[in-house]
Amino acid sequence: MLQRIQTVYILLAGLLTATLFKFKLADLSVNSELMQFFAKGIFKSEEVVFDGLPIILFIGLITLLHFVIIFLFKKRVLQIRILVFTIILLIGLFGMFFYFTYAGFEGAKVAFKIPVAFPLIAVILDWLAIRAIGKDEALIRSLNRIR
C-alpha cells in the first residue's frame, strides 16, 4: 500500500539520492589549485578534470530504482530484493566518491561536504524500509494461516 511507513522511507531515500545531482560533494586542493567535485565531475574553474559519468549513472539508477520500488507495493518480496540491490549500489556510490577524489590526484587535500553522507543515510532508510516490508509480509502470512 502506498500509505505505509516504508513508502516514506523509500521516498526519502530516493529524494536524498536525487539531490546529489545538484550539490557540491567536495573541494579539492591539489598543488595549490582549487577544484570542485560535483556529480558531473571534478572541475577546475570551468575545465573538466575528471568526467563524472559513472557517478551520474549510479545516482540515476539508484534514484530510478527507489521510485520504481514504491509502485511495487503488491510484490513485497521483490521490493525487498531490489532494496538490497540498491543498498549495494549506494555503498558502491559512496566508494566511488572516495575513488574519484583520491585516485587521480597525489597529495590532494579534500574537504568533503555534507551531501557525501546522503548515500549512507539512504542505506539506513532502505534498511528501515526492508524491516517494515518484512513485518507486513509476516502479518499477511499469519493472516493467511488463520483462514
JOQUIJO-V619496 format. One record per residue. N is the residue number from 1. RES is the residue in three letters. PSI is psi in whole degrees, -180 to 180 (* if undefined). D_CENTER is the distance of its C-alpha to the mean C-alpha in whole Angstrom. Layout:
N/RES/PSI/D_CENTER  N/RES/PSI/D_CENTER
This chain:
1/MET/147/23  2/LEU/-17/21  3/GLN/17/22  4/ARG/162/21  5/ILE/-32/19  6/GLN/-29/16  7/THR/-38/16  8/VAL/-44/15  9/TYR/-46/13  10/ILE/-41/11  11/LEU/-44/12  12/LEU/-41/11  13/ALA/-40/7  14/GLY/-40/7  15/LEU/-38/9  16/LEU/-44/7  17/THR/-32/5  18/ALA/-31/8  19/THR/-14/10  20/LEU/-20/8  21/PHE/-31/11  22/LYS/-35/14  23/PHE/154/14  24/LYS/134/15  25/LEU/-33/13  26/ALA/160/17  27/ASP/133/20  28/LEU/140/22  29/SER/110/26  30/VAL/119/28  31/ASN/47/31  32/SER/22/32  33/GLU/131/30  34/LEU/128/27  35/MET/154/23  36/GLN/137/20  37/PHE/112/17  38/PHE/175/15  39/ALA/-27/12  40/LYS/-16/16  41/GLY/-172/17  42/ILE/126/19  43/PHE/138/22  44/LYS/103/26  45/SER/-105/27  46/GLU/-7/27  47/GLU/134/27  48/VAL/119/24  49/VAL/-47/24  50/PHE/132/21  51/ASP/134/19  52/GLY/26/15  53/LEU/-43/15  54/PRO/-38/13  55/ILE/-40/10  56/ILE/-42/11  57/LEU/-43/11  58/PHE/-48/8  59/ILE/-43/6  60/GLY/-44/9  61/LEU/-44/9  62/ILE/-43/6  63/THR/-44/7  64/LEU/-44/10  65/LEU/-39/10  66/HIS/-41/9  67/PHE/-25/12  68/VAL/-39/14  69/ILE/-36/14  70/ILE/-37/15  71/PHE/5/18  72/LEU/33/19  73/PHE/-19/20  74/LYS/-15/24  75/LYS/80/22  76/ARG/-39/21  77/VAL/-40/21  78/LEU/-38/19  79/GLN/-46/16  80/ILE/-43/16  81/ARG/-43/16  82/ILE/-36/13  83/LEU/-38/11  84/VAL/-40/12  85/PHE/-40/11  86/THR/-32/7  87/ILE/-42/8  88/ILE/-42/9  89/LEU/-39/7  90/LEU/-39/4  91/ILE/-39/8  92/GLY/-39/9  93/LEU/-42/7  94/PHE/-41/8  95/GLY/-36/11  96/MET/-33/12  97/PHE/-46/11  98/PHE/-37/14  99/TYR/-46/16  100/PHE/-34/16  101/THR/-32/18  102/TYR/-21/20  103/ALA/-43/21  104/GLY/-7/23  105/PHE/129/25  106/GLU/134/27  107/GLY/28/28  108/ALA/138/25  109/LYS/120/25  110/VAL/133/21  111/ALA/100/20  112/PHE/148/16  113/LYS/171/15  114/ILE/-39/14  115/PRO/-14/10  116/VAL/-26/10  117/ALA/-10/9  118/PHE/-40/7  119/PRO/-34/4  120/LEU/-39/7  121/ILE/-39/8  122/ALA/-35/6  123/VAL/-43/7  124/ILE/-43/10  125/LEU/-39/10  126/ASP/-40/10  127/TRP/-41/12  128/LEU/-37/14  129/ALA/-40/14  130/ILE/-42/15  131/ARG/-44/18  132/ALA/-40/19  133/ILE/-40/19  134/GLY/-39/21  135/LYS/-41/24  136/ASP/-44/24  137/GLU/-41/25  138/ALA/-39/27  139/LEU/-44/29  140/ILE/-42/30  141/ARG/-37/31  142/SER/-35/33  143/LEU/-34/35  144/ASN/-29/35  145/ARG/-32/37  146/ILE/-35/40  147/ARG/*/41
